[in-house]
Amino acid sequence: MFLTHILDQISFLKEQFRGLEVENLMEDPLLQKTSLRSFEVIGESIKSISGDFKAGHPEVEWNEIVDFAENQVNQNPSTDWSMLWNFIQLRLPEIGRELEALQK
C-alpha cells in the first residue's frame, strides 16, 4: 500500500513537470506547493514501511529519499528549487523503477 502511495506521487510529479523547465518551478507557487506536498507524502510513506522490508531491499536508498524529502519540506520558503528540480528529473525516475520492481 505504501509503495503505491509513493509511486502515485512519483507519477504525479513526472506528469506535472513534463515539458517544463526549472524556471517554471521557480516562478509558480502552486507548482512549488504541490511538489513539496508530494515529497511530504513520499517521505511519510517510506517511514511507514517496515524496517524489515526496507532492510530486505537495500537497492532502494530509503534514507536518502526520506532525508531529501524532509529537507525540502522543512526548508520552505528557502527551498532550493533547482535541487528539487534535479531530484525530480534525475532521481525520481530511477526510484520509480526500483519501487515498481518491488511490486512485481
C-alpha positions, 0 to 999 in steps of 0.5 A: 500500500505504501509503495503505491502511495509513493509511486502515485506521487512519483507519477504525479510529479513526472506528469506535472513537470513534463515539458517544463523547465526549472524556471517554471518551478521557480516562478509558480507557487502552486507548482512549488506547493504541490511538489513539496506536498508530494515529497511530504507524502513520499517521505511519510510513506517510506517511514511507514514501511517496515524496517524489515522490508526496507532492510530486505531491499537495500537497492532502494536508498530509503534514507536518502529519499526520506532525508531529501524529502524532509529537507525540502519540506522543512526548508520552505520558503528557502527551498532550493528549487533547482535541487528539487528540480534535479531530484525530480528529473534525475532521481525520481525516475530511477526510484520509480523503477526500483519501487515498481520492481518491488511490486512485481 
